[in-house]
Amino acid sequence: MPADPLLRAWLWLIGLSLGSTAVSLWHWPQSFAALAGAVILVLAWLKARVILARYLGLSAAPFWRRGFEISLALFCLLLLGLYLAPLAV
């Protein structure tokens, strides 16, 4: 693993992007389509955390990073709820 934190972050972003691409291209059975959407949303959340921590420099400010991560997690939970709401009916 490279020592440069930005290069490591870039490699993580590439890996997470490849993961979300693989999940989106996989032919999921209809009963697992909601799971695929949730996995893609989790991967997008992880990418946003990497961007906030490394590219915006919030890894040096733990208080602000925690605040952004909590608000981002709540937003992602809201999106997941909106995504899964039609299936609950």
C-alpha positions in Angstrom: 0.0 0.0 0.0 1.4 3.4 -0.9 2.5 5.7 1.9 0.9 8.9 0.4 -2.6 9.3 2.0 -4.0 11.0 -1.2 -2.8 8.1 -3.4 -4.3 5.6 -0.9 -7.6 7.5 -0.9 -7.6 7.5 -4.7 -7.0 3.8 -4.7 -9.9 3.3 -2.3 -12.1 5.4 -4.5 -11.2 3.4 -7.5 -11.9 0.1 -5.7 -15.2 1.3 -4.3 -16.2 2.6 -7.8 -15.4 -0.7 -9.3 -17.4 -2.4 -6.6 -20.5 -0.3 -7.2 -20.1 -0.8 -11.0 -19.9 -4.5 -10.5 -23.0 -4.5 -8.3 -25.0 -2.4 -10.8 -24.0 -4.6 -13.8 -24.8 -7.9 -12.0 -28.2 -9.4 -13.1 -29.9 -9.6 -9.7 -33.1 -11.6 -9.3 -36.1 -9.3 -8.7 -36.3 -10.3 -5.1 -32.8 -9.0 -4.5 -33.1 -5.7 -6.4 -33.6 -3.7 -3.2 -30.5 -5.3 -1.7 -28.4 -4.3 -4.7 -29.7 -0.7 -4.4 -28.8 -0.7 -0.7 -25.3 -2.0 -1.4 -24.7 0.7 -4.0 -25.8 3.3 -1.6 -23.5 2.0 1.1 -20.6 2.1 -1.3 -21.4 5.7 -2.3 -21.5 6.5 1.4 -18.1 5.0 1.9 -16.7 7.0 -1.1 -18.1 10.2 0.4 -16.4 9.4 3.7 -13.1 9.0 1.9 -13.5 12.2 0.1 -14.4 14.1 3.2 -11.6 12.7 5.3 -8.7 12.8 2.8 -9.4 15.3 0.0 -11.1 17.9 2.2 -8.6 17.4 5.0 -11.1 16.5 7.7 -8.9 13.7 9.0 -7.0 16.4 10.7 -10.1 17.8 12.4 -11.9 14.9 14.1 -14.7 17.0 15.6 -15.7 18.3 12.2 -15.2 15.0 10.5 -17.5 13.3 13.0 -20.2 16.0 12.4 -20.0 15.6 8.7 -20.1 11.8 8.9 -23.1 11.8 11.2 -25.0 14.2 8.9 -24.0 12.2 5.8 -25.1 8.9 7.5 -28.5 10.4 8.4 -28.9 11.7 4.8 -28.0 8.2 3.4 -30.4 6.6 5.8 -33.1 9.0 4.6 -32.3 8.1 1.0 -32.3 4.4 1.8 -35.7 4.8 3.5 -37.1 6.6 0.5 -35.7 4.0 -1.8 -37.2 1.1 0.2 -40.5 2.8 1.0 -42.4 1.7 -2.2 -41.4 -1.9 -1.4 -43.0 -1.8 2.1 -46.5 -1.1 0.6 
